[in-house]
Structure formats: structure tokens, C-alpha cells
Amino acid sequence: MFVLAVLFAYSIVVNGSTFAAMHGRQALKLGLPGSAMIPHVAWVAAGVYLLVVLAMLRIKRPRTRWISFIVVTVLGVFAPGYSQLVLESGSVRIPVRSMSNERRQALETKYPGLKWVYWSSSSDSCVRVGRGDYSPEFAADVTGPVDGPPGPGN
């Protein structure tokens, strides 16, 4: 059981680090509440998981021990999802097709001081902005034309 626990703890750290890299970076840039803890969540979750498994080894009945192990493992695997929860609950996602560097500069010029993040992958592109900073006119400017000369991506 302890060998399995070490293996699962390793997977919690690896998955948590991946989530922190993907979602946590955006949450930190936006300054969302609770985002300061994101880099540490995976390691804390793995440590707590191992401590709970060690404490479970004192349970005498094997059936109860294995049931507890499964429950704790499922809970431990969900802990790294904290970064996605912070990002989803604290920001607004504005879908876009693509965004050129000129368009980003035009938005930064038009909205100085506004924290926003452009994210692109092979299947999806979007702009994320904190819920407190979101405005319908910003969303219209992200998806539509920005004041200035037309260029690629506008």
C-alpha cells in the first residue's frame, strides 16, 4: 500500500505542476484571489496525502484500510484542480479566433493598466480578464475592431 501511495503522490505532484503551469500562470498574471497558493498546492496535497496514508496503515481491518485508501486517493487526485477552479471562478473567458501582436498592442494602448491574458492552443484561443475588470466594451473590442488603423487580425 505504501508503494502505491508513493506512486500516487508522484502523480499528484506531476499533474498538479502541469495544472499550475497551464492555469496558475494565467491566474497569477490576472492577480486573482487565491492565486498565490497555486504553485504550492501540488506539493502540499502530495504531503498531506502521504501523511494520511501513513496514518491509515494503523487501521487493523484490511477491508476498511483499502476503502479508506481509495477514498483518500480520489480526494488527493482532485486537489491539483484548485488552479483551474481559481481561474474559472475569478475570470471571464472571451473567445477569439486569433490575435496579432498589433492587435494586442492596440488593446494595451486603449486599456492601460487593465490586466488581461491572451491564451492560444491548437484547438482554442481566448482572452481572459478578471471578473472585476470585465466590461462589455472591452469584450466588444477584443472580438471586434479596435480604434486605429486596420491591420492583420483586426
DSSP file (Angstrom, degrees, kcal/mol; ACC not computed):
  #  RESIDUE AA STRUCTURE BP1 BP2  ACC     N-H-->O    O-->H-N    N-H-->O    O-->H-N    TCO  KAPPA ALPHA  PHI   PSI    X-CA   Y-CA   Z-CA
    1    1 A M     >        0   0    0      0, 0.0     4,-2.3     0, 0.0     5,-0.1   0.000 360.0 360.0 360.0 -40.0    0.0    0.0    0.0
    2    2 A F  H  >  +     0   0    0      2,-0.2     4,-2.3     1,-0.2     5,-0.2   0.878 360.0  52.6 -66.4 -36.7    2.8    2.4    0.8
    3    3 A V  H  > S+     0   0    0      2,-0.2     4,-2.0     1,-0.2    -1,-0.2   0.917 110.4  48.0 -64.4 -42.3    4.5    1.8   -2.6
    4    4 A L  H  > S+     0   0    0      1,-0.2     4,-2.7     2,-0.2    -2,-0.2   0.895 109.5  54.1 -62.1 -39.5    1.2    2.6   -4.3
    5    5 A A  H  X S+     0   0    0     -4,-2.3     4,-2.5     2,-0.2    -2,-0.2   0.897 107.7  49.1 -63.3 -40.6    0.8    5.7   -2.1
    6    6 A V  H  X S+     0   0    0     -4,-2.3     4,-2.2     2,-0.2    -1,-0.2   0.909 111.8  49.6 -65.1 -40.9    4.3    7.0   -3.2
    7    7 A L  H  X S+     0   0    0     -4,-2.0     4,-1.9     2,-0.2    -2,-0.2   0.923 113.3  45.3 -63.2 -45.0    3.4    6.3   -6.9
    8    8 A F  H  X S+     0   0    0     -4,-2.7     4,-2.2     2,-0.2    -2,-0.2   0.873 110.2  54.6 -67.9 -36.2    0.1    8.2   -6.5
    9    9 A A  H  X S+     0   0    0     -4,-2.5     4,-2.2     1,-0.2    -1,-0.2   0.908 107.3  51.3 -62.5 -40.6    1.8   11.1   -4.6
   10   10 A Y  H  X S+     0   0    0     -4,-2.2     4,-2.5     1,-0.2    -2,-0.2   0.915 109.7  49.2 -61.6 -42.2    4.2   11.4   -7.5
   11   11 A S  H  X S+     0   0    0     -4,-1.9     4,-2.8     1,-0.2     5,-0.3   0.861 108.2  54.3 -66.7 -34.2    1.3   11.6  -10.0
   12   12 A I  H  X S+     0   0    0     -4,-2.2     4,-2.5     2,-0.2    -1,-0.2   0.920 111.0  45.7 -63.3 -42.9   -0.4   14.2   -7.8
   13   13 A V  H  X S+     0   0    0     -4,-2.2     4,-2.4     2,-0.2    -2,-0.2   0.929 115.2  46.2 -66.1 -45.0    2.8   16.3   -7.9
   14   14 A V  H  X S+     0   0    0     -4,-2.5     4,-1.9     2,-0.2    -2,-0.2   0.948 117.6  42.0 -64.5 -48.8    3.2   15.9  -11.7
   15   15 A N  H  X S+     0   0    0     -4,-2.8     4,-2.6     1,-0.2     5,-0.2   0.906 115.1  51.3 -65.5 -40.7   -0.4   16.6  -12.5
   16   16 A G  H  X S+     0   0    0     -4,-2.5     4,-2.4    -5,-0.3    -1,-0.2   0.887 109.3  50.1 -64.0 -38.8   -0.5   19.5  -10.0
   17   17 A S  H  X S+     0   0    0     -4,-2.4     4,-2.0     2,-0.2    -1,-0.2   0.873 110.6  50.5 -66.7 -36.2    2.6   21.0  -11.6
   18   18 A T  H  X S+     0   0    0     -4,-1.9     4,-2.4     2,-0.2    -2,-0.2   0.935 112.2  45.8 -66.4 -46.6    1.1   20.7  -15.0
   19   19 A F  H  X>S+     0   0    0     -4,-2.6     4,-2.9     1,-0.2     5,-1.3   0.903 112.1  52.0 -62.5 -40.5   -2.2   22.4  -13.9
   20   20 A A  I  <>S+     0   0    0     -4,-2.4     5,-1.0     3,-0.2    -1,-0.2   0.881 111.2  47.8 -63.7 -37.3   -0.2   25.1  -12.1
   21   21 A A  I  <5S+     0   0    0     -4,-2.0     4,-0.3     3,-0.2    -2,-0.2   0.905 120.0  37.1 -69.4 -40.9    1.8   25.8  -15.3
   22   22 A M  I  <5S+     0   0    0     -4,-2.4     4,-0.4    -5,-0.1    -2,-0.2   0.965 136.8  12.6 -77.3 -53.4   -1.3   25.9  -17.5
   23   23 A H  I  X5S+     0   0    0     -4,-2.9     4,-2.2    -5,-0.2    -3,-0.2   0.820 120.8  60.7 -96.7 -35.8   -3.9   27.6  -15.4
   24   24 A G  I  ><S+     0   0    0     -5,-1.3     4,-2.7     1,-0.2     5,-0.2   0.861  99.2  57.5 -64.3 -36.7   -1.9   29.0  -12.5
   25   25 A R  H  ><S+     0   0    0     -5,-1.0     4,-2.0    -4,-0.3    -1,-0.2   0.915 110.1  44.7 -60.6 -43.0    0.3   31.2  -14.7
   26   26 A Q  H  > S+     0   0    0     -4,-0.4     4,-2.1     2,-0.2    -2,-0.2   0.914 112.9  50.5 -67.7 -42.4   -2.8   33.0  -16.0
   27   27 A A  H  X>S+     0   0    0     -4,-2.2     5,-2.1     1,-0.2     4,-0.8   0.889 111.0  49.4 -63.6 -38.9   -4.4   33.3  -12.6
   28   28 A L  H ><5S+     0   0    0     -4,-2.7     3,-0.5     2,-0.2    -1,-0.2   0.908 109.8  50.8 -66.6 -41.5   -1.2   34.8  -11.2
   29   29 A K  H 3<5S+     0   0    0     -4,-2.0    -2,-0.2     1,-0.2    -1,-0.2   0.864 112.2  47.4 -63.8 -35.5   -0.9   37.3  -14.1
   30   30 A L  H 3<5S-     0   0    0     -4,-2.1    -1,-0.2    -5,-0.1    -2,-0.2   0.633 107.6-129.6 -79.8 -13.1   -4.5   38.4  -13.5
   31   31 A G  T <<5 +     0   0    0     -4,-0.8    -3,-0.2    -3,-0.5    -2,-0.1   0.866  39.9 179.8  68.6  37.0   -3.9   38.7   -9.7
   32   32 A L    > < -     0   0    0     -5,-2.1     3,-1.9     1,-0.1     4,-0.3  -0.379  37.4 -93.3 -71.8 148.5   -6.9   36.6   -8.9
   33   33 A P  T 3  S+     0   0    0      0, 0.0    -1,-0.1     0, 0.0    57,-0.0  -0.401 112.3  18.4 -61.7 132.8   -7.7   35.9   -5.2
   34   34 A G  T >  S+     0   0    0     -2,-0.1     3,-0.8    -3,-0.1     4,-0.3   0.375  90.5 113.2  89.2  -3.8   -6.2   32.7   -4.0
   35   35 A S  G X   +     0   0    0     -3,-1.9     3,-0.8     1,-0.2    -7,-0.1   0.709  60.8  71.6 -76.4 -18.5   -3.7   32.5   -6.9
   36   36 A A  G 3  S+     0   0    0     -4,-0.3    -1,-0.2     1,-0.2     4,-0.2   0.780  97.0  52.0 -67.1 -24.9   -0.6   33.0   -4.7
   37   37 A M  G X> S+     0   0    0     -3,-0.8     3,-1.6     1,-0.2     4,-0.9   0.639  83.8  92.1 -84.0 -14.6   -1.1   29.5   -3.3
   38   38 A I  H X> S+     0   0    0     -3,-0.8     3,-0.9    -4,-0.3     4,-0.5   0.858  80.0  54.3 -54.9 -45.1   -1.3   27.8   -6.7
   39   39 A P  H 34 S+     0   0    0      0, 0.0     4,-0.3     0, 0.0    -1,-0.3   0.756 115.0  42.1 -62.2 -20.1    2.5   26.9   -7.1
   40   40 A H  H <> S+     0   0    0     -3,-1.6     4,-2.3    -4,-0.2     5,-0.2   0.543  88.7  88.5-101.9  -9.4    2.4   25.1   -3.7
   41   41 A V  H <X S+     0   0    0     -4,-0.9     4,-2.8    -3,-0.9     5,-0.2   0.892  86.6  51.1 -61.2 -43.5   -0.9   23.2   -4.0
   42   42 A A  H  X S+     0   0    0     -4,-0.5     4,-2.3     1,-0.2    -1,-0.2   0.918 113.1  44.3 -63.3 -44.0    0.6   20.1   -5.6
   43   43 A W  H  > S+     0   0    0     -4,-0.3     4,-2.3     2,-0.2    -1,-0.2   0.900 115.3  47.8 -69.2 -39.9    3.4   19.6   -3.1
   44   44 A V  H  X S+     0   0    0     -4,-2.3     4,-2.7     2,-0.2     5,-0.2   0.918 112.4  49.9 -65.4 -42.6    1.1   20.3   -0.1
   45   45 A A  H  X S+     0   0    0     -4,-2.8     4,-2.3    -5,-0.2    -2,-0.2   0.910 112.0  47.7 -62.4 -42.6   -1.5   17.9   -1.5
   46   46 A A  H  X S+     0   0    0     -4,-2.3     4,-2.4    -5,-0.2    -1,-0.2   0.903 112.9  48.8 -66.4 -40.6    1.1   15.2   -2.0
   47   47 A G  H  X S+     0   0    0     -4,-2.3     4,-2.2     2,-0.2    -2,-0.2   0.929 113.4  45.4 -64.4 -45.8    2.5   15.7    1.5
   48   48 A V  H  X S+     0   0    0     -4,-2.7     4,-2.5     1,-0.2     5,-0.2   0.901 111.7  54.3 -63.7 -40.4   -0.9   15.6    3.2
   49   49 A Y  H  X S+     0   0    0     -4,-2.3     4,-2.3    -5,-0.2    -2,-0.2   0.936 109.6  46.0 -59.4 -48.1   -1.8   12.5    1.1
   50   50 A L  H  X S+     0   0    0     -4,-2.4     4,-2.5     1,-0.2    -1,-0.2   0.896 112.2  51.2 -64.4 -39.7    1.3   10.6    2.2
   51   51 A L  H  X S+     0   0    0     -4,-2.2     4,-2.2     2,-0.2    -1,-0.2   0.909 111.1  47.9 -63.5 -41.2    0.7   11.6    5.9
   52   52 A V  H  X S+     0   0    0     -4,-2.5     4,-2.0     2,-0.2    -2,-0.2   0.899 111.1  50.8 -67.1 -39.3   -2.9   10.4    5.7
   53   53 A V  H  X S+     0   0    0     -4,-2.3     4,-1.2     2,-0.2    -2,-0.2   0.917 109.8  50.3 -64.6 -41.7   -1.8    7.1    4.1
   54   54 A L  H  < S+     0   0    0     -4,-2.5     3,-0.4     1,-0.2     4,-0.3   0.905 111.1  48.9 -61.1 -40.4    0.8    6.6    6.8
   55   55 A A  H >< S+     0   0    0     -4,-2.2     3,-1.2     1,-0.2    -1,-0.2   0.843 106.5  57.4 -67.1 -32.2   -1.9    7.2    9.4
   56   56 A M  H >< S+     0   0    0     -4,-2.0     3,-2.2     1,-0.2    -1,-0.2   0.755  88.0  75.0 -70.8 -23.2   -4.2    4.7    7.6
   57   57 A L  T 3< S+     0   0    0     -4,-1.2    -1,-0.2    -3,-0.4    -2,-0.2   0.692  86.1  65.4 -63.1 -15.5   -1.6    1.9    8.0
   58   58 A R  T <  S+     0   0    0     -3,-1.2     2,-0.3    -4,-0.3    -1,-0.3   0.615  75.1 106.3 -80.5 -12.6   -2.6    1.8   11.7
   59   59 A I    <   -     0   0    0     -3,-2.2     6,-0.1     1,-0.1    -3,-0.0  -0.539  60.8-155.9 -69.4 129.0   -6.1    0.6   10.7
   60   60 A K        +     0   0    0     -2,-0.3    -1,-0.1     4,-0.0     3,-0.0   0.887  69.2  76.6 -78.6 -41.3   -6.3   -3.1   11.5
   61   61 A R     >  -     0   0    0      1,-0.2     4,-2.2     2,-0.0     5,-0.2  -0.604  69.0-150.6 -78.4 121.8   -9.0   -4.4    9.2
   62   62 A P  H  > S+     0   0    0      0, 0.0     4,-2.6     0, 0.0     5,-0.2   0.863  94.1  54.1 -59.5 -38.2   -7.7   -4.7    5.6
   63   63 A R  H  > S+     0   0    0      1,-0.2     4,-2.2     2,-0.2     5,-0.2   0.937 111.3  44.3 -63.7 -46.3  -11.1   -4.0    4.0
   64   64 A T  H  > S+     0   0    0      1,-0.2     4,-2.4     2,-0.2    -1,-0.2   0.883 112.8  53.3 -64.6 -38.9  -11.5   -0.8    5.9
   65   65 A R  H  X S+     0   0    0     -4,-2.2     4,-2.4     2,-0.2    -2,-0.2   0.924 110.7  45.4 -62.9 -45.6   -7.9    0.2    5.2
   66   66 A W  H  X S+     0   0    0     -4,-2.6     4,-2.3     2,-0.2    -2,-0.2   0.881 112.1  51.0 -68.9 -37.7   -8.3   -0.3    1.4
   67   67 A I  H  X S+     0   0    0     -4,-2.2     4,-2.2    -5,-0.2    -1,-0.2   0.928 112.3  47.2 -63.3 -43.9  -11.6    1.5    1.3
   68   68 A S  H  X S+     0   0    0     -4,-2.4     4,-2.7     1,-0.2     5,-0.2   0.903 109.9  53.9 -62.1 -41.3  -10.0    4.4    3.1
   69   69 A F  H  X S+     0   0    0     -4,-2.4     4,-2.3     1,-0.2    -2,-0.2   0.911 109.2  47.7 -60.1 -43.9   -7.0    4.3    0.8
   70   70 A I  H  X S+     0   0    0     -4,-2.3     4,-2.3     2,-0.2    -1,-0.2   0.920 112.9  48.2 -64.8 -44.0   -9.3    4.5   -2.3
   71   71 A V  H  X S+     0   0    0     -4,-2.2     4,-2.2     1,-0.2    -2,-0.2   0.932 113.8  46.2 -62.9 -46.2  -11.3    7.5   -0.9
   72   72 A V  H  X S+     0   0    0     -4,-2.7     4,-2.4     1,-0.2    -1,-0.2   0.872 111.4  52.8 -65.6 -37.1   -8.1    9.4    0.1
   73   73 A T  H  X S+     0   0    0     -4,-2.3     4,-2.0    -5,-0.2    -1,-0.2   0.918 108.9  48.9 -65.1 -43.3   -6.5    8.7   -3.3
   74   74 A V  H  X S+     0   0    0     -4,-2.3     4,-1.3     1,-0.2    -2,-0.2   0.927 113.4  47.1 -62.7 -44.1   -9.6   10.1   -5.2
   75   75 A L  H  X S+     0   0    0     -4,-2.2     4,-0.8     1,-0.2    -2,-0.2   0.895 111.4  51.9 -63.6 -39.6   -9.6   13.2   -3.0
   76   76 A G  H  < S+     0   0    0     -4,-2.4     3,-0.4     1,-0.2    -1,-0.2   0.841 105.6  54.3 -66.6 -33.8   -5.8   13.6   -3.5
   77   77 A V  H  < S+     0   0    0     -4,-2.0    -1,-0.2     1,-0.2    -2,-0.2   0.823 107.5  51.0 -70.5 -30.7   -6.1   13.4   -7.2
   78   78 A F  H >< S+     0   0    0     -4,-1.3     3,-1.4     1,-0.2    -1,-0.2   0.672  89.5  82.2 -80.3 -16.4   -8.7   16.2   -7.3
   79   79 A A  G >< S+     0   0    0     -4,-0.8     3,-1.8    -3,-0.4    -1,-0.2   0.879  82.6  59.0 -59.5 -42.3   -6.6   18.6   -5.2
   80   80 A P  G >  S+     0   0    0      0, 0.0     3,-1.0     0, 0.0     4,-0.3   0.670  86.6  78.9 -64.7 -12.2   -4.4   19.9   -8.0
   81   81 A G  G <>  +     0   0    0     -3,-1.4     4,-2.1     1,-0.2     3,-0.2   0.490  66.3  95.0 -70.0  -1.2   -7.6   21.1   -9.8
   82   82 A Y  H <> S+     0   0    0     -3,-1.8     4,-2.5     1,-0.2    -1,-0.2   0.880  78.1  55.7 -57.2 -40.2   -7.5   24.1   -7.4
   83   83 A S  H <> S+     0   0    0     -3,-1.0     4,-2.1     1,-0.2    -1,-0.2   0.894 108.4  46.9 -63.8 -39.0   -5.7   26.2  -10.0
   84   84 A Q  H  > S+     0   0    0     -4,-0.3     4,-2.9    -3,-0.2     5,-0.2   0.889 110.7  53.2 -68.3 -38.1   -8.4   25.6  -12.6
   85   85 A L  H  X S+     0   0    0     -4,-2.1     4,-2.4     2,-0.2     5,-0.2   0.920 109.8  47.7 -61.9 -44.3  -11.1   26.4  -10.0
   86   86 A V  H  X S+     0   0    0     -4,-2.5     4,-1.7     2,-0.2    -2,-0.2   0.928 114.9  46.0 -62.3 -45.2   -9.4   29.7   -9.2
   87   87 A L  H  X S+     0   0    0     -4,-2.1     4,-1.0    -5,-0.2    -2,-0.2   0.924 115.2  45.4 -65.8 -44.8   -9.1   30.7  -12.8
   88   88 A E  H  < S+     0   0    0     -4,-2.9    -1,-0.2     1,-0.2    -2,-0.2   0.884 118.0  42.0 -67.8 -38.7  -12.6   29.7  -13.8
   89   89 A S  H  < S+     0   0    0     -4,-2.4    -1,-0.2    -5,-0.2    -2,-0.2   0.740 119.2  42.9 -82.7 -21.7  -14.3   31.4  -10.8
   90   90 A G  H  < S+     0   0    0     -4,-1.7    41,-2.2    -5,-0.2    42,-0.3   0.488 110.5  49.9-103.9  -2.6  -12.2   34.6  -10.9
   91   91 A S  E  <  -A  130   0A   0     -4,-1.0     2,-0.4    39,-0.3    39,-0.2  -0.894  67.6-128.0-136.2 164.1  -12.1   35.4  -14.6
   92   92 A V  E     -A  129   0A   0     37,-3.3    37,-1.9    -2,-0.3     2,-0.5  -0.930  22.4-141.2-111.1 134.7  -14.2   35.8  -17.7
   93   93 A R  E     -A  128   0A   0     -2,-0.4    35,-0.2    35,-0.2    33,-0.0  -0.853  13.4-169.9 -99.9 125.0  -13.3   34.0  -20.8
   94   94 A I  E     -A  127   0A   0     33,-3.0    33,-2.5    -2,-0.5     2,-0.1  -0.943  19.4-138.7-114.5 108.9  -13.7   35.8  -24.1
   95   95 A P  E     +A  126   0A   0      0, 0.0     2,-0.3     0, 0.0    31,-0.3  -0.433  27.3 173.1 -71.1 138.9  -13.3   33.5  -27.1
   96   96 A V        -     0   0    0     29,-1.9    29,-0.5    -2,-0.1     3,-0.1  -0.939  36.5-132.8-136.8 159.9  -11.4   34.8  -30.1
   97   97 A R  S    S-     0   0    0      1,-0.4     2,-0.3    -2,-0.3    -1,-0.1   0.943  80.8 -37.8 -78.0 -50.6  -10.1   33.3  -33.4
   98   98 A S        -     0   0    0     55,-0.1    -1,-0.4    27,-0.1     2,-0.4  -0.961  52.2-141.1-163.5 169.1   -6.6   34.7  -33.2
   99   99 A M        -     0   0    0     -2,-0.3    54,-0.1    -3,-0.1     2,-0.1  -0.952  11.8-147.7-147.2 123.4   -4.8   37.8  -32.1
  100  100 A S     >  -     0   0    0     -2,-0.4     4,-2.1    52,-0.2     5,-0.1  -0.351  31.0-109.3 -82.9 167.0   -1.9   39.5  -33.8
  101  101 A N  H  > S+     0   0    0      1,-0.2     4,-2.4     2,-0.2     5,-0.2   0.863 119.7  55.1 -64.0 -36.3    0.8   41.5  -31.9
  102  102 A E  H  > S+     0   0    0      1,-0.2     4,-2.3     2,-0.2    -1,-0.2   0.905 107.6  49.2 -63.5 -40.8   -0.5   44.7  -33.4
  103  103 A R  H  > S+     0   0    0     49,-0.3     4,-2.3     2,-0.2    -2,-0.2   0.908 110.2  50.6 -66.5 -41.1   -3.9   44.0  -32.0
  104  104 A R  H  X S+     0   0    0     -4,-2.1     4,-2.5     1,-0.2    -2,-0.2   0.920 111.1  48.6 -61.4 -43.2   -2.5   43.2  -28.6
  105  105 A Q  H  X S+     0   0    0     -4,-2.4     4,-2.2     1,-0.2    -2,-0.2   0.887 109.6  52.4 -64.5 -38.5   -0.6   46.5  -28.6
  106  106 A A  H  X S+     0   0    0     -4,-2.3     4,-2.3     2,-0.2    -1,-0.2   0.904 111.3  46.8 -63.9 -40.9   -3.7   48.4  -29.6
  107  107 A L  H  X S+     0   0    0     -4,-2.3     4,-2.5     2,-0.2    -2,-0.2   0.904 111.5  50.9 -67.2 -40.4   -5.7   46.8  -26.7
  108  108 A E  H  < S+     0   0    0     -4,-2.5    -2,-0.2     1,-0.2    -1,-0.2   0.868 112.8  47.0 -64.1 -35.4   -2.8   47.6  -24.3
  109  109 A T  H  < S+     0   0    0     -4,-2.2    -2,-0.2    -5,-0.2    -1,-0.2   0.903 115.3  44.5 -70.8 -42.1   -2.8   51.2  -25.5
  110  110 A K  H  < S+     0   0    0     -4,-2.3    -2,-0.2     1,-0.3    -1,-0.2   0.840 124.1  34.4 -72.9 -32.9   -6.6   51.6  -25.3
  111  111 A Y  S >< S-     0   0    0     -4,-2.5     3,-1.3    -5,-0.2    -1,-0.3  -0.627  79.2-176.2-122.3  71.6   -6.9   49.9  -21.9
  112  112 A P  T 3  S+     0   0    0      0, 0.0     3,-0.1     0, 0.0    -3,-0.1  -0.457  72.2  17.1 -69.8 140.0   -3.7   50.9  -19.9
  113  113 A G  T 3  S+     0   0    0      1,-0.3     2,-0.4    -2,-0.1    -5,-0.1   0.296  90.4 128.0  84.9 -10.3   -3.5   49.2  -16.5
  114  114 A L    <   -     0   0    0     -3,-1.3     2,-0.6    -6,-0.2    -1,-0.3  -0.679  55.7-137.2 -81.1 127.3   -6.1   46.5  -17.3
  115  115 A K        +     0   0    0     -2,-0.4    15,-0.7   -85,-0.1     2,-0.3  -0.758  39.5 149.8 -88.6 119.8   -4.8   43.1  -16.6
  116  116 A W  E     -B  129   0A   0     -2,-0.6     2,-0.4    13,-0.2    13,-0.2  -0.980  30.3-147.5-146.5 156.7   -5.7   40.6  -19.3
  117  117 A V  E     -B  128   0A   0     11,-2.5    11,-3.1    -2,-0.3     2,-0.5  -0.989   5.5-148.1-131.2 132.2   -4.2   37.4  -20.7
  118  118 A Y  E     -B  127   0A   0     -2,-0.4     2,-0.4     9,-0.2     9,-0.2  -0.876  20.1-173.8 -98.1 130.9   -4.2   36.0  -24.2
  119  119 A W  E     +B  126   0A   0      7,-3.2     7,-2.9    -2,-0.5     2,-0.4  -0.988   4.5 178.0-128.6 133.0   -4.2   32.2  -24.4
  120  120 A S  E     +B  125   0A   0     -2,-0.4     2,-0.3     5,-0.2     5,-0.2  -0.997   5.8 164.9-137.7 139.8   -3.9   30.2  -27.5
  121  121 A S        -     0   0    0      3,-2.9    -2,-0.0    -2,-0.4     0, 0.0  -0.792  55.0 -88.6-135.8-178.0   -3.7   26.4  -28.3
  122  122 A S  S    S+     0   0    0     -2,-0.3     3,-0.1     1,-0.2    -2,-0.0   0.757 126.1  30.4 -67.2 -22.6   -4.1   24.3  -31.3
  123  123 A S  S    S+     0   0    0      1,-0.2     2,-0.3     0, 0.0    -1,-0.2   0.603 124.7  22.3-111.0 -13.8   -7.8   24.0  -30.7
  124  124 A D        -     0   0    0      2,-0.0    -3,-2.9   -29,-0.0     2,-0.3  -0.998  49.3-166.2-156.5 148.7   -8.9   27.2  -28.9
  125  125 A S  E     + B   0 120A   0    -29,-0.5   -29,-1.9    -2,-0.3     2,-0.3  -0.996  22.1 156.0-136.9 142.1   -7.9   30.8  -28.4
  126  126 A C  E     -AB  95 119A   0     -7,-2.9    -7,-3.2    -2,-0.3     2,-0.4  -0.984  36.1-127.8-156.9 165.3   -9.3   33.2  -25.8
  127  127 A V  E     -AB  94 118A   0    -33,-2.5   -33,-3.0    -2,-0.3     2,-0.4  -0.979  24.9-157.2-115.8 132.7   -8.7   36.3  -23.8
  128  128 A R  E     +AB  93 117A   0    -11,-3.1   -11,-2.5    -2,-0.4     2,-0.3  -0.925  13.9 174.8-113.0 137.6   -9.1   36.1  -20.0
  129  129 A V  E     -AB  92 116A   0    -37,-1.9   -37,-3.3    -2,-0.4   -13,-0.2  -0.990  38.4 -96.8-137.8 145.1   -9.8   39.1  -17.8
  130  130 A G  E >>  -A   91   0A   0    -15,-0.7     4,-1.1    -2,-0.3     3,-0.8  -0.243  33.2-118.0 -60.1 148.4  -10.6   39.3  -14.1
  131  131 A R  T 34 S+     0   0    0    -41,-2.2     3,-0.4     1,-0.3    -1,-0.1   0.851 115.1  52.2 -58.3 -35.5  -14.3   39.5  -13.2
  132  132 A G  T 34 S+     0   0    0    -42,-0.3    -1,-0.3     1,-0.2   -41,-0.1   0.772 113.0  44.0 -72.3 -25.3  -13.8   42.9  -11.6
  133  133 A D  T <4 S+     0   0    0     -3,-0.8    -1,-0.2   -18,-0.1    -2,-0.2   0.507  88.2 114.4 -95.3  -7.2  -12.1   44.3  -14.6
  134  134 A Y     <  +     0   0    0     -4,-1.1     3,-0.0    -3,-0.4    -3,-0.0  -0.403  36.2 169.8 -70.3 137.9  -14.5   42.9  -17.2
  135  135 A S     >  -     0   0    0     -2,-0.1     4,-2.0     1,-0.1     3,-0.3  -0.988  41.6-124.5-142.1 148.4  -16.6   45.3  -19.2
  136  136 A P  H  > S+     0   0    0      0, 0.0     4,-2.2     0, 0.0     5,-0.1   0.834 112.3  56.2 -60.9 -31.9  -18.8   44.7  -22.2
  137  137 A E  H  > S+     0   0    0      2,-0.2     4,-2.2     1,-0.2     5,-0.1   0.867 105.9  50.4 -70.5 -33.8  -16.9   47.3  -24.2
  138  138 A F  H  > S+     0   0    0     -3,-0.3     4,-2.2     2,-0.2    -1,-0.2   0.931 111.0  49.2 -65.7 -43.7  -13.6   45.5  -23.6
  139  139 A A  H  X S+     0   0    0     -4,-2.0     4,-2.2     1,-0.2     5,-0.2   0.893 110.8  50.2 -61.4 -39.5  -15.2   42.3  -24.8
  140  140 A A  H  X S+     0   0    0     -4,-2.2     4,-2.2     1,-0.2    -1,-0.2   0.891 111.2  48.8 -65.6 -39.1  -16.5   44.0  -27.9
  141  141 A D  H  < S+     0   0    0     -4,-2.2    -2,-0.2     2,-0.2    -1,-0.2   0.840 110.6  51.1 -70.1 -31.8  -13.1   45.5  -28.6
  142  142 A V  H  < S+     0   0    0     -4,-2.2    -2,-0.2     1,-0.2    -1,-0.2   0.918 121.4  31.9 -69.7 -42.6  -11.5   42.0  -28.2
  143  143 A T  H  < S+     0   0    0     -4,-2.2    -2,-0.2    -5,-0.2    -1,-0.2   0.695 127.6  35.5 -89.0 -19.2  -13.8   40.3  -30.6
  144  144 A G  S  < S-     0   0    0     -4,-2.2     2,-0.1    -5,-0.2    -4,-0.0  -0.354 104.4 -46.5-118.4-162.0  -14.4   43.3  -32.9
  145  145 A P        -     0   0    0      0, 0.0     2,-0.4     0, 0.0    -1,-0.2  -0.372  45.4-144.4 -73.3 149.2  -12.4   46.2  -34.3
  146  146 A V        -     0   0    0      3,-0.1     2,-0.1     8,-0.1   -39,-0.1  -0.879  35.6 -92.7-107.9 143.6  -10.2   48.4  -32.1
  147  147 A D  S    S+     0   0    0     -2,-0.4   -37,-0.1   -41,-0.1    -1,-0.0  -0.352  91.2  64.4 -55.9 127.3   -9.9   52.2  -32.8
  148  148 A G  S    S-     0   0    0     -2,-0.1     3,-0.1     3,-0.0    -2,-0.1  -0.801  96.1 -34.6 142.1 176.7   -6.9   52.6  -35.0
  149  149 A P        -     0   0    0      0, 0.0     2,-0.1     0, 0.0    -3,-0.1  -0.379  68.1-106.1 -66.8 141.2   -5.7   51.6  -38.5
  150  150 A P        +     0   0    0      0, 0.0    -3,-0.0     0, 0.0     3,-0.0  -0.413  53.5 156.3 -66.2 141.4   -6.9   48.3  -39.8
  151  151 A G    >   -     0   0    0     -2,-0.1     3,-1.9    -3,-0.1     2,-0.1  -0.841  49.7 -46.3-149.1-175.1   -4.2   45.6  -39.8
  152  152 A P  T 3  S+     0   0    0      0, 0.0   -49,-0.3     0, 0.0   -52,-0.2  -0.422 126.2  18.1 -63.9 133.2   -3.8   41.9  -39.7
  153  153 A G  T 3         0   0    0     -2,-0.1   -55,-0.1   -54,-0.1   -56,-0.1   0.304 360.0 360.0  90.2  -8.5   -6.0   40.4  -37.0
  154  154 A N    <         0   0    0     -3,-1.9    -8,-0.1   -55,-0.1   -55,-0.0   0.447 360.0 360.0 -91.7 360.0   -8.3   43.4  -36.7
